Amino acid sequence: MKETLKNILYAGIGAAFLTKDKIEELKGDLIEKGKLSQEEGRQFVDDLMRRSEKAKDQLNLWINKQVEDRVNQLNLATKDEIAELRRKIEELQVALNQGDGKE
C-alpha cells in the first residue's frame, strides 16, 4: 500500500519541479497523517530528491537538444564562421590598400 502511495505521489507531483522545501513539507504531512514512519519519510525525501534531480537533468538535455535542432534548421552562421568571414574581409582590405599604394 505504501509503495502504491509513493508511486502515485511521484507521478502526481511532477517530481522534476519540486524543491527540497516542498518535499520536506510533503514528508511532514505524510508522517503527521500516519502514512509514513520517520525512516520511511527520510527514504521518501531522498528518493524523491534523486528522482527530481534526474528528471531535471533529463529535461535540460531534452531542451538543449530541441534548441540546438531548431537553431540548426534556421541555418544561421556560427561564431566560427563569422570570425572566418571577418578575417577574410580584413585580408581583402589589406590587399586593396596595398594595391592602391596605401598601407
Secondary structure by P-SEA (a helix, b strand, c coil): caaaaaaaaaaacccccccaaaaaaaaaaaaaaccccaaaaaaaaaaaaaaaaaaaaaaaaaaaaaaaaaaaaaccccaaaaaaaaaaaaaaaaaaaaaaccc
